Amino acid sequence: MEFRDLPSPNHGPRKTAIDMLVLHYTGMESAAAALARLTSPAAAVSAHYLIEEDGTVWRLVPEERRAWHAGQSFWRGVRDINSASIGIELVNPGHELGYRTFPEAQIAALETLAAAVLARHRIPARHVLGHSDVAPARKEDPGELFPWRRFAQVGIGLWPEPPLPKPPRAIAPLLAAIGYDPDAACAATVRAFQRHFRPARCDGKADEETRSLAAAVAKLCGGI
């Protein structure tokens, strides 16, 4: 895979082994604006890679270094997500600036890159995440237009296929078993789960379908 290199100064040493892949959208007006921010010492943010809408892949931080992309976050007991993860930014204006479908060239490039990252670091499927999964109260990306099912079908992440189990009464234990922060606001966590696993309706309500999906994902994760 070909890369364009644009080294960011915003990184540091890792404190733990890599076992997560976290996907983001840039939420900015252009790729140039996002690259400028991700390489600005004043901004103090970064990611390992950025993928433009035409499929161009920029390498910003070496994988062995800790990029600054996740912020305050949590997954399966880990709070220093930056140390444990590879972060990939997808150029997209996001919900505030005109959220739109991710183009095929961009998704194809991500599929190739993500497969290589998972192979290099033996990242489990349950640890292929969106920024909203690890920070549900703060973040919405990569959002409900991201094709999670397509990626799961090629071994990048998880997707619950029917038949789904009978919906349990409570969703909180299921979300905690999957990996979500049990201390996060429940509606925000439900909405983050829906963005990932039920993108057709992300209303934060733990209805029967959402609870059935959560039970199926928890089972895939080996949690319940």
C-alpha positions, 0 to 999 in steps of 0.5 A: 500500500502506498502512503504519503508521509507528513510527520506529526510532532504530536506523539509520545511513548506507548504505555501498553501493547497495541490491541485496538483500532479506533476509527474517526472522521475529521469533522473539518471542511477539507483534508488540508484543514485536517492535516494542518490541525493533526500536524500542528504542535499548538493543536496537540492532536494527531492520528497514525493515518488519515485517508482522503475521500479519493483514497489517498493515505497519509502516514502521520505518526509511526505505529509504534508511537502513541498518537493523540486521537482518542482523548478521554475514553474507555473500552473494556477497562482501559482508559488510556486508549491512545496507548492501546490503539491505532487511530485512523482519521477519515476525511468527512465534514461530520455531523456539524458541517454536512455529514455525508456518505464515505466514498468507495475509494476511501472505504476501499483504502481503509479496508486494505489499511485496516486489514494490515493493521489488524494482522500486524498487531493481532487486534481482535474483532471486538476491538475495532471501534469508532470514536463514539464507542470509546467516548460516547458522551463526547463523540459521534464519529465515524457515525451512522453512515460508516459501513460497519457491516461491510467491514465485519464481513471481511473480518474487520470488526463484529456484526450481529446477524439474525436470528437475534436472541430474545431481548433481555430486560436490561441493556446496561449489563450487555453494554458493559460486557461489550466494552462500553464505559459502565459509568457513562450516561446510559442514553449516550452509550445506547446511542453510540451502540446504535450508531455502530450496530443499528444505524437506521435509528440512533435515538438512544432508546433501549427498545427491544431491537436494540436490546436484542442486538446488544445481547447478540454483540455481547455473545460475539464478544464472549461477554454474556 
